[in-house]
Amino acid sequence: MLAFVLAFILITVLVGLVIYARWHYGTLEKLGIPMVGKPFLIFGNTIDAYSKAGGALDIERFNKFGPIYGVYEGRHPQIHICDAELIRLVTTKDSEYFNDKRRLDFRDPLLNEMPDFQAYEKWKVVRNFLTPAFSSAKIKLMMGSMVVTLQRFCDHLKSEVVSSPGQKMEKFNLHGEYFSMITDLISRCCFSIEIENPSDPQNLFVNIVRGLLSPDNVGYPMLEVLTYSFPILQKIAPGMMNAKLSNDFGEIFSEMMAARKKSGENKRDIIDLCLEQMDKLDTPEYKRLNITKRTIICQALVFFFAGQDQMSSIASCMINNMLKNPEVEKKVYQELDQFLKKHNGKIDYENISELQYLFACITETVRLVPFFSRTERVCTKDWENKEFDLKIKEGMTMIIPIWAANRNPKYFPNPEKFDPERFMPKNKDKLHPYALTSFGHGPRNCIGQRFSNETMVLLSAFVLKQFKFHLRSDSEPAYVPAGPFFSPHTPFYFDVTLR
């Protein structure tokens, strides 16, 4: 009798779990959304979420199912959109209906304060105190520090090349070196702190930032996939990022703030902006929104997290794309040489906008291989659109698969081709303003887009002024599975010579 009761309880629990996991299945089909396939048992359509790089999986789905398709991420229905006009409606024109994002659990109290995943009202307050760091005036003030950092990087690379056999440095990890250098650059420009030797493999600060981008959960794909169906499993699943390193950063940044406050200096950098917010923690608004010291420290962390790997990866991949297209390489060097002749070899903030073709090469690389694979909006009140025959209920998640949307042939003919001409000023009117989604659109777009683009152009101009890069058999980055948000890649290498 006892065995029967236990068996009954077990079967009841299992049936209940299955019903819970499959509760929303059928929602997307009722809306007439093309589905990527039938939900598989309790896993929805995410059983293969870690089988391929997120961007590659989205491109496959877009090519097969078109610009609008449905996915069940575990038990949660999602609509994926790759149409620029629909992206415009969701992110900008009708953003009041889609002004939220999901509350993701990164399994770390500091990382859970990332601004992009906060409720709208809290996000808006946090965004406002970060905005001054990216004003035109502030970026212009950063230029001196940028030039110092870039010149030091180029001087070091030149000495390495000159001391190499035949003055040819082989198997150079440009992305890795850019990553270390940009860590130094952001430290100088945004935190007024100089990193003594960013190339030192033992450098604690560089390793913290690099380690944060090595997700713990990649080694446990099935457990992570199960959390989509049973969110309670997040309590035992490894974090999406390295929690220990985030704590290390928190301790270091707390010490930075304490030292700055004690010194009485005001350098109008990120540390000072954060100190200003610390003084507001006891205000009714901050208490109501649960803005804490962790919230403030996390904003500082995001400056590194959102900038380092994206800029270093894009700038190094641009070199790879340039070398694979000799006509592009020729144009880049011609434009740069004419520019240097005009400005007596000087590169600075006042004149880099003249490097239009180089900027186009950066933008085309941002289109093809953005670091972030997806962005999203959550519907906060029912929305209907007759043009797309869509009726979206409150709570539905709209996913913009960035790699796929950036390859929509409706806007980008021959989408896999590296073609910087797409982004030259003469072609500006031919391109839908919402076709390129790498930095997002609308109120929740990337706050650091201008800083990122101008830094990458400046960096590339400094490096290409002095060096030539050469393809090798291992110059192609291989993108690896890391879940739905990021698109990390394996190391790739170039040979380097002086110009």
N, C-alpha and C positions, 0 to 999 in steps of 0.2 A: 504493500500500500504506500509506504514512504517513497519507494522508488517511482511509483506512478505519479505521486504528487510533485516530486522533484522534476520528473520529466515534463509534466504539464507546465510547471512554472518556467522551466528552461525554454520550452517551445513557445510559450506565451511571450516571454521576453524577446526571443529571437524574431518572432512575427512582429512584435511591436517596433523593434529596431528597424526591420525592413520597411514597415509602413512609414515610419518617421523619415527614413532616408529617401523614400520614393514619393513623399507626400506631394511635392510640386510637379512631378512628372506629368506631362500633358498640357501644362500651362502655355508653353511656347507653340505647341502644335495648334492649339485653339486660336492663336493669333495669326496663324498662317505663315509662320516664320520657317524658312527652309532649315532643316536640322542637319547637323553634321553626322547624324546616325541615331539609332535608338539608344536610350540610356541602358547601360550595361549593369545589370543587377542593382547594386547599391552605389555604384561608382559614377553614375551619370555618364558624361562623355570625357572624363578626365583620367581614365585608366592609363592613358599614354602621355600624361602631362609631363613626365620626366624622361620620356623616351627620346625626345628630340629637343633641340634648342627652341625656346618659346617662339622666337621670330620665325623659324623655319616651319614649325607646325601651323602657325597662323597663315603663312603664305600658301601652304598646301590647301588649307581649308578655303581660303579666299578664291584660289584658282578653281576649286571644285564646286563651291556653292555660291559664289558671287559676293557682292558687296554687303549683303545683310544676311546673317545666318545665326541660328540659335545653338547654344551650348548649355548643358547642365554641368556646372562645376560642382560635382558631388550632388547635393540636394538643391542647389541654388540655380534657378534659371537665369541665363544671361543672353543678351542680344549683342552680337558683335557687328560693328558698323564700319565700313570702309568707303562710304560715299561722302565726298567732301561737303555736299550741300546738307546732308543729314548731320554730319559732324558740326557744321555751322549752327544748325538749329539747336542741337543738344548742348553745345558748349557755350554758345553766345546768345543768339536771338532769344531762345527760350530757356536760358540758363536758370531762371527762377524756378523752373520745374525740375532742374537737374543740378542743384547746387551742392550736392553732398557726395561723399564717397563712403565706402564701407569702413567700419572700424576693424582694422586688421590687428590680430594679436601676434606680435613679433616675439612673444615669450620673453620679454625683457621690459621692465618698467620705464627705462630711459628711451629705448627705441620706440615704444608705444606712443611716445609724445611727438613722433615725426609729424610736422605740420600738414603734410599732404593728406593725411588720413584722420584728421580731426573733424568734428562736427562743424558745420558752416560758420556758426557764430564765433567759436573758439579759433578756427582757422583764420577768420577775417582779422581778429585782433592781433594774432601772431604775425600774420602777413604784413600788417601795417607797421609793426616795429622793425621788420626786416627790410622794408622797401628802401629806406634812405641809404642802405649799404650799396645799392646798385644804381644810384642816380648818376647822370652824366658827369656831374661835377666830381662825385666820389671816384668814379672810374678814372677820370682825368688825373686826379690826385695820386692814384695808384701807379701811374705810368713810370715814375722814377724808380719805384721798387721793382716793377716788372722788368725794366731795362737792365737793372743791376743783376737780377736773377738770371735772365736770359743770356746776358753777356758772360756771366760766370759759367753757365752751362756750356756755351759755345767754346769758351777758352779751354775748359776741361776736355771737351770732346776733341778739340784740335790737337791738344797735347797727346791724347791717346792715339789719334790717327797718325800723327807725325812719328811717334815712337813705334808704330807697328811696322812689320816687314814690308818693304816696298811702299810705305805710307798708305797702306790699305788695311783698314780695320775690318776683320771678318767676323761674321755672326754677331752682329750688334743688335741687342734687344732694345730697339728704339722706344717701344711702348713702355717697357719697364723703366727706362731712364727718364722718359717724359713724366711718368707717374711720380717718381721721386722728386723731379725738378718742380712739377706743378704743386706738390705738397709744400715745397719751400716757397713757391711763388704766392700761394694762398696764405701761408703763414705770415709772410712779409706784408702783403697788401691788405689783408683783412684782419690780421691779429697783431701786426707790428712786432712780429717775432721772427728772428732769423734762425734757421736750422743750420747748424754748423757744417754738416756733411750729409746732405740728403741722399747721396749714393751709397752711404755706408749700410751694408746689409743688416747691421745690428742697430740701426737707428730706431729707437723705440717709437717715436711719433709716426714715422713713415710706416712702420710695421703694423701699428694699430689701425691706421686708415686702410692699408692694404688688406689686413686680415678681416676687417669688417665686410669686405666684398667677397669673402670666401664662405658661402653659406654652409652652416652646419647640416641643414636638412637635406642637402644633395645626396648624402650617403644613405638616406632612409626614405626613398621615394614613395614606397607603398604606405608607410605610416603617414607621410604628409598628405597623400591623396585621400586617405581615410578621414583626415581632419575636415575635408570638404563636406563629407557626409555626416560626420559626427564631431562637431566643433569642440565638444568636451575633451576630445583626445589631444587638443592643443596643450593641455596641462602637462602631458608627458612627452610630447613630441619635441625633438630638437628645434632650436630657434631658426628663424629664417636668416639671421645674421649672428655673428659671434658676440654673445652677451658679455663675456668676460672682457673683451676688448672695448666694448662700449662703456663698461664700468671704469676701465683704466682711463679712457678719454675723459669721462666725467670727473674723475679725481684730479687729473692734470688741469682741466679747464677751471675747476673750482679754485685750484691754487693760483692759476693765472688771474682770475678775477680778484682774489684776495690781495695778491701782490699789486695789481693795478690800483685797487681802492686805497691801499696803504700808501702808495706813492703819491696819490693826489693828481696824477697826470690825467689828461683827457685828450686822447689821440683820435677821437671820433671814429674808432674802428669797431669791429664786432664786439670786442670785450667791453667797450664803453656802452654800446647799445644794450648789451645784456645786463650790465650793471644798472642802467636806467630802469630796465624792466624788473630787476630784483627789488627796487624800491617800491614797486607797485603791487607786490605780492599780497599785501594786507588790505588792498582796496576791495570794496564790495564786488566790483566787476570781475577781478581776477579770481576771487574766491568762488564766485558763482560759476565761472567757467572752468574752475579747477586748473588754473594756470599756476604751476608750481616751479620750483627751482629746476626740477627735471625738465619741464617744458622749455625753459630758457636754455639750459645746457644742450638740449637736443637740437635747438636751432643752430647752435654753433657747430655741432657735429654734422649737420646736414650740409653746411658749406663745403666740408671736405667730401662727404659721401656723394653728394650730387654732382660735384665738380671734377674731382680727381680722375676717376677712371673714364668718365665720359670724355673729357677733354683730351686725355692722353691717348685713349683708344681711337677717337675720331682723327686726331692729328696724325697719328702713326699710320692708320688705315688709309688716310688721304695720300700719304707717300706711296703706299702699296698700289693704290688705284692709279696714281700718276705714272708710276713706272711701268705698269701694264699697258699704258696708253701713251706711246712715245710722242704723239702729236700734242697731247695734253701737257706732257712734261716740257716740251719745247716752248709752248705758249707761256707756261708758268715762269720759266727762266727768262724768256724775252720780256715779259711784263715787269718782272722784278728788276732786271738789269736797267731797263728804261727808267723805272721808278728811282733806283739808286743813283743813276746819273743825274736825274732831275733834282734830287735832294741831297746831292753831295755825300751819298752813302749813308745818310741818316734815316732811321726808321723810328717814328714815334706816333703817338695817339692822334696828332693833328693831321697826319697824312696817310695813315694806313687804309682809309676808305677808298683811296685811289687804286688799291690793288684789287680791282673788281674781279678779275679772273681767278685769282687765288681765293678770294672769298667764295666765289661760285664753286670752286673745287671742294672747299670745306663744306658748303651747304649740300652739295651732291653726295658727299660721304655721309653727312648727317642723315640724309634721306635713306641711303642704302643700308647703313649699319649703325643705327642709333643704339646707345647702351641700354636704354629702357625699352622693353618689348611691348608693353601695354600701358594704357591709362584708362580711366573709367569715370563714370558719373552714375549716381544713384538717383532714380526718380523720386522726388519728394512730394509730388501731387500728380494725380492722373493727368495724362497728356495724350492728345489725339492729333494726328496729322493725316489729312486726306491725300496729299501728294504721294506719300510713301505707304498709305493704307496701314498706318500703325496706331494701335491703341495700347499705350503703356500704362500699367497700373503702378500706383505708389509702391515703392520698395524694390522695383525691378532694377537690375544693374545693367547699364549700357557700357560695353567694353569697346575701346578703340584699339584694335591690334595694329600697333604703329608700323611694324615692318610690312604688314600686308597693305594697309591703307596707303603707305608711301609708294606702293608699287601698282596702284590702280592705273591700268593702261588708258583709262578714260582721260586722265590728266597727265600721265607720264608715258608717252609712246615708247615702246621697246624698254620696259621698266627696269630690266636687269643691266642695261648698258650704263656705264659710267659716262655721263654726258653733262659736264659743267655748264654748257651753253644754255641749259634749261633755266638757269638762275642768273644769267646776264641781264643787265637792265633793259636791253632791247626786247627781251622776251617776257618781261614782267607782266604785261597785260594779257599774255596768253595763258597764264597759270592761275588756276582757282586759288584764292588766298587761304583756303582751308585744306588744300590737297596735301601739303606737308604738315605732318602731325607730330614731329619729333619733340617739339618743345611745348606741345599742348596749345589750347586756344581758350579764349574767354577769361573770366575772372580767375580761374584756377590754373592759368598757364604758368610756365616756368619763369620765376622771378629773375633768374640769372641768365636768361638767354643772351642778352646783349653782352654781358661780361664774358660769357663763355665764347661766343663767336669772335669777339674782338681779341680775346686772349689767344685763341687758336690761330687767327690770321697773323698776329704779331709774332707768336712763337714760330710759325712756319716761315715767315719772312726772315727772321733772324737766322734760322738754321739753314735755309736754302741759299742764303747769301754766301755762305762759306763752304757748304758741303754738297756732295753728290752722293746719292744712294744707288745701290745696285741690287737687283733681284737675285735671290738664291732659290734653291729647291724648297726651302722651308720658310719662304716669305709670305705664305698665305695663312691668315688666321683661321683656326677651326673653332667654330662656335659650339659650346657644350651645353647640355641640359642643365638648367639651374632653376626650374620653376617658371611661373608665368610672368615675372616682372623684369628680370634682368637677362642680358645676353652676353655673358662673359666668354672669353675665347682663350685658346691656348697661346703660349708665347710664339712670336714669329720674328724673323731676323732679316737684317740687311747687311751687306758690306758697305763700308763708308770710305770715301776718299775726299780730299780737298778739291775745291773748284780751281 
